Amino acid sequence: MISRTKINKARSTRVKSGVRGVEEAIASGDKTKALAALKAAEPVLVRTAQKGGMHKKTASRKVSRLAQRVKSMTA
């Protein structure tokens, strides 16, 4: 149980860091940086969902909303 907790905590930290990276890139207004951050964060979210760290639809929703915000940025 302790080892699973460590693994799950590491996964959730990785997810939060990835999402934060995209958020910061969006806030800075750099679309290429935001696209790169999204490209890095998406597989982390999907992998976490596959491993049971979060629900599949939650991960999909997060990716979709981030992609939508990046897409709406001005170039």
Summary of the structure (lengths in Angstrom):
residues: 75
radius of gyration: 13.2
end to end distance: 47.1
largest distance: 47.1
contacts: 198
relative contact order: 0.16
helix: 84%
strand: 0%
